[in-house]
Amino acid sequence: MFLPTMKIPAKVKKDYRLVLAASLSYGLTDGLLFITMALYVNDKSSGNLPMLGFISSLPFLAIFLMSFAWGAAADKLGSYKWLVVVGNFATGILFFPMPYLTIYGLFIIRAIQVFFYSVNVLGVAMVTEMLPQSKGEGAGAVSLSTSVGWLVGGILSGAIYLYGGMFILFPLCGILSFVTGSMLIPMGKLDKPKAHITFRDTFNLTNGRVIGLMLVIICITYIANRAVFTVFPVYLSDIHHLDALKIGLLTATAGVMGAIVVVAIGKYVDKAGRRPMFIFAVFSYLFIWIVLFLTDNLFAVMGVWMVPSWSFMSISATAMISDLTTPSERGRGIGAFNSALNLGQFMGAMLSGLVAAWITPALPDAFGVHEFKGVWLFASLLLIIPFALSFRVPETLKKGLRRLSKGKQEEE
């Protein structure tokens, strides 16, 4: 139940395994940076939460712009491989000067770096191309590999940061980025049709109206989520007095649960439908942020942080968008999903420290007010909008599979 069981066609088996291995390496890099980058920036900016939010936000703007661009490039070229290889090598190179930069230099290099780092969103697009009848489970397999890497990275990150600092972490992430790109070099050419599109056609997608509604929901959801994620490691440090090692272990629990359930989620959405899981994903985030607002009990915080809401959202949304796009526009569809997600993350990170300063002073003392409570309340209130909108998203499973078959015939 918790491991992929779908049949992998012999012609793509090697490539499928290479994508999973690269996803593991990518997840490891991401896990190493999740808490350490926030703690490092917080230390560099002397605990200024608005500054932390601002510096953390702009890299997501680059990912917002490039996720769709990478997808469009893959559709136009009819290939994913070399885009991912080159993007990861460029990412790796830019890690090495980071330990020696000022906070502003770090921001500039990081903002440039994520233009290349964002190419990794194509991993899940590759697998949905390889496994057109098992898109949910295929996306779940990629997420499983990524979450295992993220889990290991999260566990190791606190210890490395505590005892070695970013002078070790940044070069290590650079080496891992080289490894991620190198893994895909032996990959064969994925059987993907070239999209003969003009610039004007680039933004025209099959079922664009439904996809557009989904993108609005995803964007708003991740405004709320990133507002919380940006300050959460600092919250654990300032309010619960945890050191970097303990913060790394606590935040890694989401990776543990994600690794356990992500394939089961993929199987569920392939059999029962995408829509119920998509709605539940938004609801689960809303529930978590409400609990954080109502209590600072560390056991309650740990309990809700373990809920793998990111798995619910990523698997269901990826499968739905794959249903709603033809093979020649799949890269743009997955890219649009990641662009919407990262636009939300850009806005959420930028707002996180500001809403803490705006909202917290207005809260009654009965809520046990501290500067992070304003962020939790902001996230909870904002998520009411995408939760209400999610009920307007139609089920795509059967319709999507019929449309895929028809699209293939037309392209042949």
N, C-alpha and C positions, 0 to 999 in steps of 0.2 A: 504493500500500500504506500509506503514511504520512499520507494525507489522507482525510477522509471522502468516500465515494463513494455512500452510500445515496441513494435518491431521496427528495426532500423534497416532500410534498404542497403544492400551490400555496396552499391556504388557510392554511397555517401557516408558509410560507417567510419572510415578513417577521418574524413573531414569533420564529422560530428564530434568525434572524440577530441580532435584538436581544438575545436571551438570550446568545448567544456573545460579543457585544460587551460586555455587562455583566459576563460572566465574565472577560473579558480585563482589564477595569478592576479588578474585585475581586481578581484574581490579582496585579496590579501593586501594589495596596495591601498585600496580604499579604506579597509578596516584599520590599517596602521595610521591613517591620517585623521579618522573621524573625530576622536577626542583630542588628539595631540595638537592638531592645527588650531582648534578652539582655545585650548589652554595656552598654547604658544602665543597666539595673537593677543589673548587677554593679558598675558604677562608683558608683552611688548608695548601694549597700549595702556599699561598701568591700571587695569580694571575698568576701563571706560566702556560700558555696555553699548551705547550708541556707536562708538568707534568700532567695537567688535562686530556689530551688526553690519555697519557700512562696509568694512573691509571684507567681511565674509560674503557679502551679497554680490559684488560685481563679477566675480568669476562665473556665477551662475548665468549672468547675462551673456557671456561668451558661449556657454553651453546651449542656452536658449537659441542663439543665432545659428550655431553650427550643427545641432542635432538634425534639423531639417535639411541643412545644406549637405551634410554627409549622406543622408538618405537619398536626396536628389542626385548627388554625384554617383552613388552606387546604381541607381536606376538608369541613369544616362549611360554609364560605362558598361552596365551589365555585369558588374563585379564588385565584390566586397573586399577581397583579400588584401590587396596592396594598400588600399586606403587605411585599413586597420594596422597593418605592419608599419607603414610610414608614420602614422599618427602616434603610435606608441613609442617609436624610437625618438621622435621629436619631444614627446612628453618626458621621456627618461633623461634626455640631455639637460632639460631645464631644471631638473631637481638639484643638480650638483652645485650651482652657485647659491642656492637658497640659504644655507646656514650663515652666509657671510653678509647678507643684505639687511638693510634697515627695514622697518615695518612698511614703509612706502615702497621700497624696492621689492620687497617680498610680494606686496600686492600687485605690482606691475608685472612681475615675472609669472606669478600665479594666474593672473588674468590672461596672459598670452598662452600659458601652458594649457589651460582648459579648452582653448580652441582645438587643440590636438587631442586632449584627453577624452573629449566628447565622442570621438570616433568609435569608442567601445560600445555605444548604443546599438551598433550594427550587429553585435553578436546574436541577439535574440532574433533579429530579422533573418539572419543566415539559417538558424535552426527552423524557423517557421517555413522557410523555403524548402528545406530538406524534408520536412515532415508535414505536408499539407493536410493530412487527415488526423494529425495528433498535435495541433498547434498549442493547445493549452498545456499538455504534458511536456511537449518540447520546450516551451517557454519555462515550465517548471523545472526541467532538468538544468537549463542555463542558470536559473535563479538558485537552484540547489548548489551548483558549483560555486557561484558567486558568493552565496551566503556562507558556505563552509570557509572560503577564503577570508571573507569579512569577519567571521567568528574567530578564526585563528589570529588574524591581524588585530582585532579588537583586544584579545587576551594578551597578546605580546606587546601591544603599543604602550600600555601604561608602564610596564616594566622597563621597556627600552627608553621611554621618555624620562622616567624617574632616575634611571641609573646612567644613561648615556646622552639623553637629550636629542635635539633635532640635528646635531652634527653627525649622528649616526643614522637617524630615521630618514632624513632627506636623501642621502646617497643610497640607502637600502631601497627606498621607493624607486629611485632612478634605475637601479639594477633590475628590479622586478618589472618595470615598464619595458626594458629591453627584452626580458624573458617573455613577456606577454606577446610582443610583436614577433619575436623569433619563432614562437610555437606555431604560428600560422604560415610561415614560409613554405613548409612542405605540403600545404593544403592545395588540392587540385582546384580547377576553375569550377565554381558552382554553376549548375545549369540554370542560369537566370536570363530571361529575355531582355535585350536592350530596350529602353523606352525611347522612342523617337519623339522627343518632346522639345518644344520651344520654351523660351523663358515664360511666355504668356501661359503655356499649358502647365507649368511647374506646380502651381497651386490648385489646379483642378483635379479633384479626387473623386472616384466613384463613391456615392453616398456621402458627399461632402457635408451635407446638412447634419446628419446624425453624428458624423465624426466631429464636426464643429461643436455640437452640444457636449460631447464627451470631453473635448479639449477645454471647454469653459469649466466644467466640473473639476477636472484634474488640476487646472491652474489654480482655482480658488482653494481647493483642498490643500495644495502644497504651499500656498501662501501661509496658511495656518500652521502647517506642519513644520516648515522651515523656521518660522518664528520661534517655535518651541525648540527645535533641534539646535539652533544656533547658540542658545544660552543654557541648554540643559547640562552640559558638562560643568559649566561655571556654577550653576545652581547646586549641583552635587558637591562641588568643592566649597562654596561659600555657606550654604545652609546646612548641609549634612557633614561637612568637614572631612570628606573622603579625599584620599590622595590619588594620584594619577593611576596607580596600579589598580586600586579598588574601583575607580570610575571605569577603567577599561573592562574589568570583569563584569561590572553591572550592565554596561551598555551592550556587551557582547551577548547577553541573554536573548536579545531580540534575534540575533543571528542563530542561536541554538534552536529556538522555536521555529524560525523560518526554515532552517535546514531540515527539521523534522517533518513539517507539514507541507512544504512547497510543492512537492510532486503530487501529493494527495489532492491539493487544490487544483493542480493542472488536470488530473484525472476527473475530478468533479465537474469542472467547467466544460470538459469535452463531452461528458455524458449528460449532465443535468441542465446545462446552460450557463451562459456568462453573466446574465443580468442579475440574478440573486447575489452572486459573489461581489459584483461591482457595487451594488447598493450596500451590502454588508461592510465592504471595505471603508466606505465613507462614514458609516455609522460607528464602526469600531474606533476610528480616529476621534470622532466626536466624544465618544464615551471615555476614552483615555484622557483627553484634555480636561473634561469635566472633573474626573477623579483627581487629577493633579491640582486643579483649582480648589477643590474642597478639602484636601488633606495633604499634609507634609509627612505623614507616616511613611517611614522608609520602606517598610514591607509592602504597603499599598503601592508606593511608587514603583518598586521592583516588580510587583505583580502585573501592573498594567503595562509597564515597559516591555514585558515579555510577549505581549500580544503581537503576532506578526502581521500587522495591518498592511505593511508595505508589500507582503506576499499576496494578500488578497487583492490589492489594487493592481499591482504590476501584472500578475498572471491574467486576471479577468480582462483588464483593459487591453493588454497586448493581443489576447485571443480575439476580442471583439474587433479591434482595428484590423487584424489580419483577415477576419471574416469579411470585412467591409471593403477591402481593397483587392485589386487584381495583382498577380505576380509582378507586373511591370511597374506598379506604383507602391509596392509593399515597402520599399526603403523610405519613400516619402511619408507613408502612413505612420510607420514606426518612428521616423524622425520627428514628425509633427507631435506625436505623443510625448516624446522626450523633450521637445521644445516647450510644449505647454507646461510640463512638469517643472522644467528648469526656469521658465519665466516666473512661475509661482515661487520657486525657491529663491530666486533673485529678490523678488518683492518681499517675501517673508523674512529673509535674512536682513534686508535693509530696514524693515520696520521693527524688527524684534526689540532692539534696545530703545527705540523711540517710543513704542507703545508702553513699554515698562515705565518710562518717565511720564507719559501722558495719563495712563489709566490708573496706575497703582495709587497715586495720592487721593483718588476719589473713592477708593474702596473702604468700606467700614472695617474697623479694627477687629470685628468678630471673625473675619476670615483669616486672621493670623497673617496680616499683611507683611509682605516683603516685596522687593522690587520685581521679582519674577512672577508674582500673582497676576499682574497686569497682562503679561504675555499669555498665561494660561487662559484668562478670561477672553482675551482677544481671539485666540484660536478657537475656543468653544463657540463663541457667538458667530464667528465668520463661517464655521462649518455647517451651520443651519442651512445656508444657501445651497451648497452643492448637495447636501443630503436631500433637500426637497426636489432639486432638479434631477437627481439620479433616477427617480421614479418615472421620468419621461423618456428614459433611454430604452429602446426596444430590445427584445432578445434577438441575437444575431446568429445563433448556432446553425440551425437548419438552413435559414435563408443564406447565410454566409457561405456554407458549403456548396449550395447550388450555384451561387454566383461565382465561386471560384472555378467550378467545373465549366461553366459557360465562358468565363474569362479566358481559360486555357484554350478552349476550342477556337475562340475568336483570334487569339494570338498565334495559334498554329496556322 
